[in-house]
Amino acid sequence: MRILFFLVAFLAMIIFSAPVWASLPHYNPDMGYTIWLPNTWNVVPVGELETAEGFSCPVPVHDMAPEWRAGYVSPAGGPVLLVEVRPGRKMHAADISNFNRFVIRSIRRSGSPVRLKGATYIGEKKTLRIESEVEVDGRTMLSLSYIVYTRKGILNFVGFAAPGDDEARSAIDKAVLSLYLDDSVRYESR
């Protein structure tokens, strides 16, 4: 009976730890976060981020072109996830709510080829998730944008994948929503 109990416990441990094996943590000390990526993804070396200039930021967080500070890519030519930092002050809950409304309203009013598909604010993560379709190098791409509010401003994660690629959408969602911020960056509402 004890052997059966230990066998069941051992098998349960293996089964429930399988998702951990399916992703790897990547720590970015410059921006103060850890992100868990699918084990098939690669970190884009900082020197190669200029190749991502064709990927503009579909969310009107600022008037300037994005300065990508980190990037992650699937080697099979699948999803791309880019990160930029917009320093600023810590925003209070009312400021976040107002800014979220401003961003959504700006996307809807803009004459750009961004087609808003949906927006969700994830309060426990202090993150606005925006799903849209954009034109990248003459082709339509699914864009998943995440505005992550921190003590020091905004981390803006933007993922690009082929439209209808639910696996890529899920991988990008899981990666960004797994984000763990360092204490010096983490937003704490008080």
Secondary structure, 3 states (H helix, E strand, C coil): CHHHHHHHHHHHHHHHHHHHHCEEEEEECCCCEEEEEECCCEECCHHHHHHHHHCCCCCCCCCCCCCCCEEEECCCCCCEEEEEEEECCCCCHHHHHHHHHHHHHHHHHCCCCCEEEEEEEEHHHCEEEEEEEEEECCEEEEEEEEEEEECCEEEEEEEEECCCCHHHHHHHHHHHHCCEECCCCCCCCC
